[in-house]
Amino acid sequence: MEALLKTTAQRMRIIAACVLCACVVHSARGENTSGVVVRAALQDEVISPAAARFIQRALREAHDQGAACFILELDTPGGLMISTHQIVQHITGSRIPVVVYVTPSGGRATSAGVFITLASHVAAMTPGTRIGAAHPVQVGGQGLPLPSEPPDDEEQENQDEPDVDITEQKIVHDAVAWARALAQMRNRNAEWAVSTVEENVSSTADEALEIGAIEIVAENLDRLLADLDGTEVRIDDQVIQLATEDAQVRSIEMWWGEEILAVLSNPNIALLLLMVGFYGILFELYSPGWGVGGTLGVLGLIAGFYGLAVLPINYAGLLLIFMGLGLFVAEAFITSFGVLTISGIVCLILGGVMLVDTPEELMQVSLGVLIPVAAATAVITVFLVTNVVKGMRSQVQTGSEALVGKSAVAVRDFAKDNGLYKGTVRLRGELWTANSDRAVAAGSTVTITSQSGLTLKVSPQQQTDTETS
């Protein structure tokens, strides 16, 4: 009996040791996450403040749901660098694995999309997609100077001042370093990442997989989940093994507030809303009272300024826009033979070009929108303000002020009463009681100088010598 107890105790110690070893190995290897996969999509979306807020919220909800991983389906032509920084920081700071999946076929992750893909724990693409072309773009679509292409000695000697702007060089060098750092952090091809910035290199899904820029090429989401199953990713000092093959997929969509912000943060829409607000206020000045024009004008201004508030605004550009609008208004008061109007159009176009402080052409105000808006604003403003000014300067047609200066005819001789001459005059077929400081004969013409109630104050008109004789 005693020997049996000893044997049982030894077996229990062995089992406990095995369980302890298994726990240690599991801890060293990391946790196996399964159950839920959360996905969100940026389909043909410009990387904007609205997109950054959406990704932040989606990642937070995925973490709260205890998701095995977060899949971002990406199809973007690029966008604001500041919004890209925010999204990258959300991904690198995530406590759950983030998979960036460039999809659907024909989609792309260019410019800002490259940095977002490089920041992910796992990068995947659909066949038929491409990634790259991350060189910063300045206004007008021209690329910023490449740091790897300095001028030769002969050209440098012929130049009194350097052609390359220092600020532009900083932007490019910063983008190069950022791409290299993200690629090295995720053990991807850093040279390829740098070449997408310096040389605008772009690669297909298969090419990116072959050179180590991404980890997976999957035809659809189900295939991606199957390929992700068993993949190990490191978050800080913890290794996480994904279990996604039979996971439940939950989608997170933009709510209507985020969709509205995405529309308003388009600089073309924001500028148009400002112009609509300006038109509305002008129409309100043109018509008496407060009506639909003023209400729509105020709403347009509020929506326009809200859209601009989330964009990196160049206040010099905004000031030029307001200056242009002011010049349009001044044209109605000052005879400049069109000089103020032309100056206003120039200020409005320059202000629109400078409005958004970013080298990305996608987030600039389009000249195709800006030039017609400037011309239409000039015509509408000058027309409305001119008519408003004419209305303010024209003679009053109603009320007591409308009678002042009009001519009337005395019906009979005015009789003197308490120092005034009082009588009756005929005006527009109506008989009015009138008084005068001087005598008025029947049939003579008088001029109305004022009105008090139903009594007119009149003054006899001076007759010519011919009429007197």
C-alpha positions as CSV (number, residue, x, y, z in Angstrom):
1,M,0.0,0.0,0.0
2,E,2.8,2.4,0.9
3,A,4.6,1.6,-2.3
4,L,1.4,2.3,-4.3
5,L,1.1,5.7,-2.6
6,K,4.7,6.6,-3.4
7,T,4.2,5.6,-7.0
8,T,1.0,7.7,-7.3
9,A,2.8,10.7,-5.7
10,Q,5.6,10.4,-8.2
11,R,3.2,10.3,-11.1
12,M,1.4,13.4,-9.8
13,R,4.7,15.2,-9.5
14,I,5.6,14.3,-13.1
15,I,2.1,15.4,-14.4
16,A,2.5,18.7,-12.5
17,A,6.0,19.2,-13.9
18,C,4.7,18.6,-17.4
19,V,1.8,21.1,-16.9
20,L,4.3,23.6,-15.6
21,C,6.6,23.1,-18.6
22,A,3.7,23.5,-21.0
23,C,2.7,26.8,-19.3
24,V,6.2,28.0,-19.5
25,V,6.5,27.1,-23.2
26,H,3.1,28.7,-23.9
27,S,4.2,31.9,-22.2
28,A,7.5,31.9,-24.1
29,R,5.8,31.2,-27.4
30,G,3.0,33.7,-26.8
31,E,-0.8,33.4,-26.7
32,N,-2.9,31.8,-29.4
33,T,-5.7,34.2,-30.3
34,S,-8.9,33.0,-31.9
35,G,-12.6,33.7,-32.2
36,V,-13.1,37.1,-33.7
37,V,-11.5,39.0,-36.5
38,V,-12.4,42.7,-37.0
39,R,-12.2,44.2,-40.5
40,A,-12.5,47.8,-41.7
41,A,-12.2,49.2,-45.3
42,L,-10.8,52.3,-46.9
43,Q,-12.0,51.7,-50.5
44,D,-10.8,54.3,-53.0
45,E,-10.4,56.7,-50.1
46,V,-8.0,59.6,-49.8
47,I,-6.0,59.4,-46.5
48,S,-7.6,62.4,-44.7
49,P,-8.4,63.4,-41.1
50,A,-11.7,61.5,-41.4
51,A,-9.9,58.3,-42.4
52,A,-7.5,58.7,-39.5
53,R,-10.3,59.1,-37.0
54,F,-12.1,56.1,-38.5
55,I,-9.1,53.8,-38.2
56,Q,-8.5,55.0,-34.6
57,R,-12.1,54.1,-33.7
58,A,-12.0,50.8,-35.5
59,L,-8.8,49.7,-33.8
60,R,-10.2,50.7,-30.4
61,E,-13.4,48.7,-31.0
62,A,-11.4,45.7,-32.2
63,H,-9.3,45.8,-29.0
64,D,-12.5,46.1,-26.9
65,Q,-14.0,43.0,-28.6
66,G,-10.8,41.0,-27.9
67,A,-10.2,40.4,-31.6
68,A,-7.5,38.0,-32.8
69,C,-6.4,40.6,-35.3
70,F,-7.6,43.7,-37.1
71,I,-7.7,43.6,-40.9
72,L,-7.6,46.9,-42.8
73,E,-8.7,46.5,-46.4
74,L,-6.9,49.3,-48.2
75,D,-7.3,50.9,-51.7
76,T,-6.0,54.5,-51.7
77,P,-4.2,56.9,-54.0
78,G,-2.5,58.7,-51.1
79,G,-3.4,61.7,-49.0
80,L,-2.2,64.0,-46.2
81,M,1.1,63.2,-44.6
82,I,-0.2,64.3,-41.2
83,S,-3.1,61.9,-41.4
84,T,-0.8,59.1,-42.5
85,H,1.4,59.7,-39.5
86,Q,-1.6,59.4,-37.2
87,I,-2.7,56.1,-38.8
88,V,0.8,54.7,-38.7
89,Q,1.0,55.6,-35.0
90,H,-2.3,53.9,-34.3
91,I,-1.0,50.7,-36.0
92,T,2.4,50.6,-34.4
93,G,0.8,51.3,-31.0
94,S,-1.9,48.7,-31.4
95,R,-2.1,45.9,-28.8
96,I,-3.6,43.5,-31.3
97,P,-2.0,42.4,-34.6
98,V,-2.9,44.7,-37.6
99,V,-3.1,43.2,-41.1
100,V,-3.2,45.6,-44.1
101,Y,-4.8,43.9,-47.1
102,V,-4.5,45.8,-50.4
103,T,-7.7,44.9,-52.2
104,P,-9.7,44.6,-54.4
105,S,-8.0,43.5,-57.6
106,G,-7.1,46.7,-59.5
107,G,-6.7,48.6,-56.3
108,R,-3.5,50.2,-55.1
109,A,-1.6,51.4,-52.0
110,T,0.4,54.3,-53.4
111,S,2.0,57.3,-51.7
112,A,0.6,57.3,-48.2
113,G,-0.7,53.8,-48.6
114,V,2.9,52.5,-48.8
115,F,3.7,53.8,-45.3
116,I,0.5,52.4,-43.8
117,T,1.2,49.0,-45.4
118,L,4.8,49.0,-44.1
119,A,3.6,49.8,-40.6
120,S,1.3,46.7,-40.4
121,H,2.3,43.5,-38.6
122,V,1.3,41.5,-41.7
123,A,1.1,42.9,-45.2
124,A,-1.1,41.2,-47.8
125,M,-2.2,42.0,-51.3
126,T,-4.8,40.7,-53.8
127,P,-3.5,39.6,-57.2
128,G,-3.8,42.5,-59.7
129,T,-3.0,45.2,-57.1
130,R,0.1,47.4,-56.9
131,I,2.0,49.2,-54.2
132,G,4.6,52.0,-54.3
133,A,5.1,55.5,-55.9
134,A,5.5,57.1,-52.5
135,H,7.6,60.2,-53.5
136,P,6.1,63.4,-52.1
137,V,4.3,65.5,-54.8
138,Q,4.2,69.3,-54.8
139,V,1.5,71.6,-56.2
140,G,0.9,71.1,-59.9
141,G,1.9,67.4,-59.8
142,Q,5.7,67.8,-60.0
143,G,7.7,65.6,-57.8
144,L,9.9,67.2,-55.1
145,P,13.6,67.0,-55.8
146,L,15.2,63.6,-55.3
147,P,18.0,63.5,-52.7
148,S,19.9,61.0,-54.7
149,E,20.3,63.2,-57.8
150,P,22.5,66.2,-57.0
151,P,23.6,68.5,-59.8
152,D,26.9,67.8,-61.4
153,D,30.0,70.0,-60.8
154,E,29.7,71.9,-64.0
155,E,26.0,72.8,-63.4
156,Q,26.7,73.7,-59.9
157,E,29.4,76.2,-60.9
158,N,27.0,77.9,-63.3
159,Q,24.4,78.4,-60.6
160,D,24.6,81.4,-58.3
161,E,21.9,80.0,-56.0
162,P,20.8,76.4,-55.5
163,D,17.6,75.5,-57.3
164,V,16.5,72.9,-54.7
165,D,14.4,74.2,-51.9
166,I,15.7,73.3,-48.4
167,T,12.2,72.6,-47.2
168,E,11.5,70.3,-50.1
169,Q,14.7,68.4,-49.4
170,K,13.7,68.0,-45.8
171,I,10.3,66.5,-46.8
172,V,11.9,63.9,-49.1
173,H,14.7,63.0,-46.7
174,D,12.2,62.6,-43.9
175,A,10.0,60.3,-46.1
176,V,13.0,58.2,-47.0
177,A,14.1,57.7,-43.4
178,W,10.5,57.0,-42.3
179,A,10.0,54.3,-45.0
180,R,13.4,52.7,-44.1
181,A,12.5,52.7,-40.4
182,L,9.1,51.1,-40.8
183,A,10.5,48.4,-43.2
184,Q,13.3,47.5,-40.7
185,M,10.9,47.4,-37.8
186,R,8.8,44.8,-39.6
187,N,11.8,42.9,-41.1
188,R,10.8,43.9,-44.7
189,N,12.9,44.9,-47.7
190,A,14.2,48.3,-46.6
191,E,15.9,49.0,-49.9
192,W,12.7,48.5,-51.8
193,A,10.9,50.8,-49.3
194,V,13.5,53.6,-49.9
195,S,13.3,53.2,-53.6
196,T,9.5,53.8,-53.6
197,V,10.2,57.2,-52.2
198,E,13.4,58.1,-54.0
199,E,12.6,56.6,-57.4
200,N,8.8,56.2,-57.3
201,V,9.2,52.5,-57.7
202,S,5.9,50.6,-57.8
203,S,5.5,46.8,-57.6
204,T,2.7,44.3,-58.3
205,A,1.5,41.9,-55.6
206,D,3.7,39.0,-56.8
207,E,6.8,41.2,-57.2
208,A,6.2,42.7,-53.7
209,L,6.0,39.1,-52.3
210,E,9.1,38.0,-54.1
211,I,11.3,40.9,-52.8
212,G,10.0,40.7,-49.3
213,A,7.9,43.8,-49.2
214,I,4.8,41.9,-48.1
215,E,4.1,38.5,-46.6
216,I,0.9,37.2,-48.2
217,V,-0.8,37.2,-51.6
218,A,-4.5,36.1,-51.2
219,E,-7.3,36.1,-53.7
220,N,-10.0,36.9,-51.1
221,L,-10.7,37.4,-47.4
222,D,-11.3,33.7,-46.8
223,R,-8.0,32.8,-48.3
224,L,-6.3,35.5,-46.3
225,L,-7.7,34.2,-43.1
226,A,-6.5,30.7,-44.0
227,D,-3.0,31.9,-44.8
228,L,-2.9,34.0,-41.6
229,D,-3.7,31.0,-39.4
230,G,-0.6,30.1,-37.4
231,T,1.3,33.2,-38.3
232,E,3.4,34.6,-35.5
233,V,3.7,38.3,-34.9
234,R,5.6,40.2,-32.2
235,I,4.1,43.0,-30.2
236,D,6.7,44.5,-27.9
237,D,8.2,41.4,-26.1
238,Q,5.2,39.2,-26.7
239,V,4.9,36.7,-29.6
240,I,1.3,36.1,-30.7
241,Q,0.2,33.2,-32.9
242,L,-2.8,33.9,-34.9
243,A,-5.7,31.4,-35.2
244,T,-7.9,32.9,-37.9
245,E,-9.0,30.1,-40.1
246,D,-12.4,29.6,-38.4
247,A,-12.7,33.0,-36.9
248,Q,-15.9,35.1,-37.0
249,V,-15.4,38.2,-39.1
250,R,-17.0,41.4,-37.8
251,S,-17.1,44.5,-40.0
252,I,-16.8,48.1,-38.8
253,E,-18.2,50.8,-41.1
254,M,-18.0,54.6,-41.1
255,W,-21.0,56.1,-39.3
256,W,-22.8,59.1,-41.0
257,G,-20.8,61.7,-39.0
258,E,-17.5,60.3,-40.3
259,E,-18.8,60.1,-43.8
260,I,-19.9,63.8,-43.6
261,L,-16.4,64.7,-42.2
262,A,-14.8,62.8,-45.1
263,V,-16.8,64.9,-47.6
264,L,-16.2,68.2,-45.8
265,S,-12.5,67.5,-45.5
266,N,-12.2,67.5,-49.2
267,P,-10.6,71.0,-49.9
268,N,-12.6,71.4,-53.1
269,I,-15.9,70.9,-51.2
270,A,-14.8,73.1,-48.3
271,L,-14.0,76.0,-50.7
272,L,-17.3,75.6,-52.5
273,L,-19.1,75.7,-49.2
274,L,-17.3,78.9,-48.3
275,M,-18.4,80.4,-51.6
276,V,-22.0,79.2,-51.2
277,G,-22.0,80.9,-47.7
278,F,-20.6,84.1,-49.3
279,Y,-23.3,84.0,-52.0
280,G,-26.0,83.4,-49.4
281,I,-25.0,86.5,-47.4
282,L,-24.9,88.6,-50.5
283,F,-28.4,87.5,-51.6
284,E,-29.7,88.3,-48.1
285,L,-28.3,91.8,-48.4
286,Y,-30.0,92.1,-51.8
287,S,-33.4,91.2,-50.5
288,P,-35.2,92.7,-47.5
289,G,-35.7,90.8,-44.2
290,W,-34.1,87.4,-43.3
291,G,-34.8,84.4,-45.5
292,V,-33.5,81.3,-47.1
293,G,-30.5,82.9,-48.6
294,G,-29.1,84.1,-45.3
295,T,-29.8,80.8,-43.6
296,L,-28.1,78.8,-46.3
297,G,-25.2,81.3,-46.3
298,V,-24.6,80.8,-42.6
299,L,-24.9,77.0,-42.9
300,G,-22.4,77.1,-45.8
301,L,-19.9,79.2,-43.9
302,I,-20.1,76.9,-40.8
303,A,-19.7,73.7,-42.9
304,G,-16.9,75.2,-44.9
305,F,-14.9,76.4,-41.9
306,Y,-15.5,73.0,-40.2
307,G,-14.0,71.2,-43.2
308,L,-11.0,73.6,-43.2
309,A,-10.6,73.1,-39.4
310,V,-9.5,69.5,-39.9
311,L,-7.1,70.3,-42.8
312,P,-3.6,71.8,-42.5
313,I,-4.6,75.3,-43.6
314,N,-2.1,77.9,-44.8
315,Y,-3.6,81.1,-43.3
316,A,-1.8,83.2,-45.9
317,G,-3.9,81.5,-48.6
318,L,-7.1,82.0,-46.5
319,L,-6.3,85.7,-46.1
320,L,-5.8,86.0,-49.9
321,I,-9.3,84.4,-50.5
322,F,-10.9,87.0,-48.1
323,M,-8.9,89.8,-49.8
324,G,-10.2,88.7,-53.2
325,L,-13.8,88.7,-51.9
326,G,-13.2,92.2,-50.5
327,L,-11.9,93.4,-53.8
328,F,-15.1,92.1,-55.5
329,V,-17.2,94.1,-53.1
330,A,-15.1,97.2,-53.5
331,E,-15.6,97.2,-57.2
332,A,-19.2,98.2,-56.6
333,F,-18.1,101.4,-54.7
334,I,-15.0,102.4,-56.6
335,T,-14.7,103.1,-60.3
336,S,-11.6,101.0,-61.2
337,F,-12.6,99.9,-64.8
338,G,-12.3,96.3,-63.8
339,V,-8.9,96.5,-62.1
340,L,-10.3,95.5,-58.7
341,T,-12.3,92.6,-60.2
342,I,-9.2,91.2,-62.0
343,S,-7.1,91.7,-58.8
344,G,-9.8,89.8,-56.8
345,I,-9.8,86.9,-59.2
346,V,-6.0,86.7,-59.0
347,C,-6.1,86.8,-55.2
348,L,-8.8,84.1,-55.0
349,I,-6.9,81.8,-57.3
350,L,-3.6,82.2,-55.5
351,G,-5.3,81.8,-52.2
352,G,-7.0,78.6,-53.3
353,V,-3.7,77.2,-54.5
354,M,-2.0,78.0,-51.2
355,L,-5.0,77.1,-49.0
356,V,-4.0,73.5,-48.0
357,D,-0.5,73.3,-46.6
358,T,0.6,69.9,-48.0
359,P,2.8,68.8,-50.9
360,E,0.2,66.1,-51.9
361,E,-1.7,67.2,-55.0
362,L,-4.7,65.0,-54.1
363,M,-5.4,67.3,-51.1
364,Q,-4.9,70.6,-53.0
365,V,-7.8,72.7,-54.4
366,S,-8.2,71.7,-58.0
367,L,-7.6,74.4,-60.6
368,G,-10.5,72.9,-62.5
369,V,-12.7,74.0,-59.6
370,L,-10.9,77.1,-58.5
371,I,-10.8,79.1,-61.8
372,P,-14.6,78.7,-62.6
373,V,-15.5,79.5,-59.0
374,A,-13.3,82.6,-59.0
375,A,-14.8,83.9,-62.3
376,A,-18.4,83.1,-61.2
377,T,-17.8,84.7,-57.8
378,A,-16.5,87.9,-59.5
379,V,-19.6,88.2,-61.7
380,I,-22.1,87.4,-59.0
381,T,-20.6,89.6,-56.4
382,V,-20.2,92.6,-58.6
383,F,-23.8,92.2,-59.9
384,L,-25.4,91.8,-56.5
385,V,-23.4,94.4,-54.7
386,T,-23.9,97.0,-57.5
387,N,-27.7,96.5,-57.3
388,V,-27.6,96.7,-53.5
389,V,-25.7,100.0,-53.7
390,K,-28.1,101.4,-56.3
391,G,-31.1,100.4,-54.2
392,M,-29.6,102.2,-51.2
393,R,-28.9,105.3,-53.2
394,S,-32.2,105.5,-55.1
395,Q,-35.1,107.7,-54.0
396,V,-37.6,106.2,-51.5
397,Q,-40.8,105.2,-53.3
398,T,-43.0,104.6,-50.3
399,G,-43.9,106.3,-47.0
400,S,-43.7,109.9,-46.0
401,E,-40.2,110.3,-47.5
402,A,-41.6,109.4,-51.0
403,L,-43.6,112.7,-51.0
404,V,-40.8,115.0,-50.2
405,G,-39.7,117.0,-53.3
406,K,-42.9,116.2,-55.2
407,S,-45.0,119.0,-56.8
408,A,-48.7,119.8,-56.0
409,V,-51.2,122.4,-57.1
410,A,-53.1,124.7,-54.7
411,V,-56.9,124.3,-55.0
412,R,-57.7,127.7,-53.5
413,D,-55.9,130.7,-51.9
414,F,-54.2,129.8,-48.6
415,A,-55.7,131.7,-45.6
416,K,-53.4,133.0,-42.9
417,D,-54.0,131.4,-39.5
418,N,-51.7,131.8,-36.5
419,G,-48.8,133.0,-38.6
420,L,-49.1,130.2,-41.2
421,Y,-50.8,130.1,-44.5
422,K,-53.2,127.1,-44.7
423,G,-55.1,125.6,-47.5
424,T,-55.7,122.5,-49.7
425,V,-53.5,121.1,-52.5
426,R,-54.0,118.4,-55.1
427,L,-51.4,115.6,-55.4
428,R,-51.8,112.6,-57.7
429,G,-55.5,113.2,-57.8
430,E,-55.8,113.4,-54.0
431,L,-56.6,116.4,-51.8
432,W,-54.2,117.1,-48.9
433,T,-54.3,119.7,-46.2
434,A,-51.2,121.9,-46.5
435,N,-49.6,124.9,-44.8
436,S,-46.8,127.2,-45.9
437,D,-44.7,130.0,-44.5
438,R,-45.6,132.2,-47.5
439,A,-48.8,133.1,-49.2
440,V,-50.0,130.6,-51.9
441,A,-52.5,131.6,-54.6
442,A,-55.0,129.2,-56.1
443,G,-53.7,127.3,-59.1
444,S,-50.0,127.9,-58.2
445,T,-47.6,125.0,-58.0
446,V,-45.9,124.2,-54.7
447,T,-43.1,121.9,-53.6
448,I,-43.6,119.5,-50.7
449,T,-40.8,119.9,-48.1
450,S,-42.1,117.6,-45.4
451,Q,-45.1,115.6,-44.0
452,S,-46.6,115.5,-40.6
453,G,-49.4,113.0,-40.4
454,L,-52.0,114.0,-43.0
455,T,-50.7,117.6,-43.3
456,L,-48.1,118.6,-45.9
457,K,-45.6,121.4,-45.5
458,V,-45.2,123.2,-48.8
459,S,-43.2,126.0,-50.4
460,P,-44.3,128.0,-53.4
461,Q,-42.2,127.4,-56.5
462,Q,-40.4,130.4,-58.0
463,Q,-42.1,131.4,-61.3
464,T,-40.0,132.5,-64.2
465,D,-40.2,136.0,-65.6
466,T,-42.1,134.7,-68.6
467,E,-44.8,133.0,-66.5
468,T,-45.1,136.2,-64.3
469,S,-45.7,138.4,-67.2
